[in-house]
Amino acid sequence: MFEVIKYISKNNGPLILHADLISLGRELIKCRGKLIDKIIKESENSYFYIPTFTFYEDEVFTIDLRSNVSGVLSNELIDNLDKKQYSRTFNPIHSFGFTENDMNPSGSNINTKSFGKGSIFDYFYKENLMQIYLGINPNNSYTIFHHCEALVGVKYRRWITIKKKVKSTDNEDIETVSYQYFDKIKPIEINFVKVVNDLVSKDILKQNNINKTPILYGKTRTMVDFVCDMISNNENYLLV
């Protein structure tokens, strides 16, 4: 795995890392608590963005609130915010952790918006960063496709405002922020497996396998442009 990340890292700058490490073997699980250090050391790259999403209903968001959906790497990063050079965007739903302080992303709505212009996904698009998916079920982790839905403005979703409670490390007061979320209007069933297969067939996503577990990677801008074009031609492209 590490050699693959090292290969992908070459001349590609920071990487956005999505990983289901359990699917990649028990040896990695034995490194729990030191996985990020090992990935950085073995891949010879210290620049990683890692999703640290939180979908709590009523929990007050703080910078060290653990992720309830994003997995082992996400919570390892959160648990080590004070010990390492790690940090995290202050987004109460779609936050991303990063492994070096100088990786702090900028954007008008990075902390108050889920997808679309000004969001963290828009930042990744503008920087054209490399996305890596290690052993990931496409229907669970290709959140970038929801960004495409927002950019095109699909009719089966709409913008809603969610009131979220947050508390920063600089201020002990709990504040309420208005969070813009591109939510589905009624129940829908996605089929991101089909979309990922299309991206692989078009060579937009490259694929390697480790012990039959797929590792896919591709540049954000090319992925987003292709998926947006497909949705524009068929609004239900991402759906079953």
C-alpha positions in Angstrom: 0.0 0.0 0.0 2.7 2.5 1.0 4.6 2.0 -2.3 1.4 2.8 -4.2 0.9 6.0 -2.2 4.5 6.9 -2.7 4.2 6.4 -6.4 1.0 8.5 -6.5 2.6 11.2 -4.4 5.4 11.8 -6.9 4.9 15.3 -8.4 1.3 15.4 -7.2 1.5 17.5 -4.0 -1.0 17.0 -1.1 -3.3 14.0 -1.3 -6.9 13.5 -0.2 -6.9 10.1 1.5 -10.1 8.1 1.9 -9.4 4.6 3.4 -11.1 1.5 4.7 -8.0 0.1 6.3 -9.8 -3.1 7.6 -10.2 -4.2 4.0 -6.5 -3.8 3.4 -5.4 -6.4 5.9 -4.9 -7.1 9.6 -1.3 -5.9 9.6 -2.4 -2.3 9.2 -4.9 -2.6 12.1 -2.0 -3.7 14.3 -0.6 -0.2 13.7 -3.7 1.5 15.0 -2.7 4.8 16.7 0.4 5.1 14.6 -1.1 4.6 11.1 -0.7 8.2 9.9 2.9 8.3 11.0 3.5 5.0 9.2 1.8 6.2 6.0 3.8 9.5 6.1 7.1 7.7 6.7 6.7 4.8 4.2 5.2 6.9 1.4 7.7 9.8 2.0 4.9 12.3 1.8 3.7 14.3 4.9 0.9 16.2 3.1 -2.5 14.5 3.5 -6.1 15.6 3.8 -8.3 13.1 5.6 -12.1 13.3 5.9 -13.3 13.8 9.5 -17.0 14.1 8.9 -19.5 14.4 11.8 -23.2 13.7 11.4 -24.4 14.2 15.0 -27.9 15.6 15.4 -27.5 17.7 18.5 -23.9 17.4 19.5 -21.9 20.7 19.9 -19.1 20.7 17.3 -15.6 21.3 18.7 -12.3 20.9 16.9 -11.7 17.6 18.8 -15.1 16.1 18.4 -14.5 12.6 17.1 -15.9 11.5 13.7 -18.9 9.2 13.8 -18.7 8.0 10.2 -15.2 8.4 8.8 -13.2 5.6 10.3 -9.8 4.7 11.9 -7.6 7.3 10.2 -10.0 10.1 10.8 -10.2 9.6 14.6 -6.5 9.0 14.9 -5.9 12.4 13.4 -8.5 14.0 15.7 -7.0 12.3 18.7 -3.6 13.7 17.9 -4.4 17.3 17.2 -2.5 18.5 20.2 0.5 16.2 19.8 1.2 16.5 16.1 1.2 19.2 13.4 -2.3 18.1 12.5 -5.2 20.4 12.2 -8.8 20.4 11.0 -11.3 22.6 9.3 -14.0 24.0 11.6 -16.9 22.6 9.6 -19.6 20.9 11.8 -20.5 18.3 9.1 -17.9 18.0 6.3 -14.7 18.8 8.1 -11.3 17.6 6.8 -8.2 17.0 8.9 -4.8 17.8 7.5 -1.3 16.7 8.5 0.7 20.0 8.2 -0.2 23.4 9.5 0.5 25.1 6.1 -2.2 23.0 4.4 -5.0 25.1 5.9 -7.5 25.6 3.0 -9.1 28.9 2.2 -12.6 29.6 0.9 -15.6 31.8 1.5 -17.9 29.1 2.9 -15.5 26.2 3.9 -17.0 26.0 7.4 -20.6 26.8 6.7 -21.4 24.9 3.5 -21.7 21.3 2.5 -21.0 21.4 -1.2 -20.8 23.8 -4.2 -19.0 27.1 -4.8 -16.9 28.2 -1.8 -17.0 24.8 -0.1 -14.0 22.6 0.9 -14.7 20.5 -2.2 -14.5 23.6 -4.4 -11.1 24.3 -2.8 -9.9 20.8 -3.7 -11.2 21.4 -7.3 -9.4 24.7 -7.7 -6.2 23.2 -6.3 -6.8 20.1 -8.5 -5.6 17.8 -5.7 -5.3 14.0 -6.1 -8.0 11.9 -4.5 -7.0 8.4 -3.3 -9.6 5.7 -2.4 -8.2 2.7 -0.5 -10.5 -0.3 -0.3 -13.5 2.0 -0.4 -17.2 1.1 -1.2 -18.1 3.8 -3.8 -21.6 4.2 -2.3 -20.1 5.2 1.0 -17.2 7.5 0.4 -17.3 9.4 -3.0 -18.7 12.5 -1.4 -17.2 14.6 -4.2 -20.1 13.4 -6.4 -22.6 15.3 -4.1 -20.5 18.4 -4.8 -21.1 17.7 -8.5 -24.9 17.5 -7.8 -24.7 21.0 -6.2 -22.7 22.5 -9.0 -25.2 21.3 -11.6 -28.2 22.0 -9.4 -30.1 18.7 -9.6 -33.8 18.9 -9.1 -34.0 16.0 -6.6 -32.0 18.0 -4.0 -32.5 21.5 -2.6 -30.5 23.9 -0.4 -31.6 23.9 3.2 -30.3 25.8 6.3 -29.4 23.7 9.3 -28.7 25.3 12.6 -25.5 23.8 14.1 -24.0 24.5 17.5 -20.2 25.0 17.6 -17.7 26.0 20.2 -14.2 27.1 19.2 -11.0 26.6 21.3 -10.7 30.4 21.5 -14.2 31.0 22.9 -15.9 28.9 25.5 -19.3 30.3 24.4 -21.5 28.0 22.3 -22.5 29.6 19.1 -25.2 28.7 16.5 -24.2 28.9 12.8 -26.4 28.7 9.8 -25.1 25.7 7.8 -26.0 25.4 4.1 -26.7 21.8 3.1 -27.7 20.4 -0.3 -30.2 17.9 0.9 -32.4 15.3 -1.0 -36.0 16.3 -1.3 -37.3 12.7 -1.0 -35.6 9.3 -0.6 -33.3 8.4 -3.4 -31.0 5.5 -4.1 -27.5 6.2 -5.5 -25.4 4.1 -7.7 -21.8 5.4 -7.4 -20.4 2.0 -8.4 -21.6 2.7 -11.9 -20.0 6.1 -11.8 -16.7 4.9 -10.5 -16.6 2.2 -13.2 -17.2 4.9 -15.8 -14.3 7.0 -14.4 -12.0 3.9 -14.5 -13.0 3.0 -18.0 -12.3 6.6 -19.1 -8.9 6.4 -17.4 -9.9 9.4 -15.2 -9.5 7.1 -12.1 -6.4 4.9 -12.2 -6.6 1.5 -10.4 -4.2 -0.7 -8.6 -5.1 -3.8 -6.5 -3.5 -5.0 -3.3 -4.6 -8.5 -2.3 -7.6 -8.1 -4.5 -8.5 -4.8 -2.8 -8.8 -1.9 -5.2 -6.8 1.4 -4.8 -8.2 4.1 -7.1 -6.8 7.6 -7.6 -7.5 10.6 -9.8 -7.3 14.4 -10.0 -10.3 16.2 -8.5 -10.9 18.6 -11.4 -11.0 15.9 -14.1 -13.3 13.8 -11.9 -15.7 16.7 -11.2 -15.8 18.0 -14.8 -16.6 14.5 -16.1 -19.4 13.8 -13.6 -20.9 17.3 -14.0 -21.0 16.8 -17.8 -22.7 13.4 -17.3 -25.3 14.8 -14.9 -26.0 17.7 -17.2 -26.8 15.2 -20.0 -28.8 12.9 -17.6 -29.9 14.4 -14.3 -30.3 10.9 -12.8 -26.8 9.8 -13.8 -25.8 9.2 -10.1 -29.0 7.3 -9.2 -30.1 3.7 -9.6 
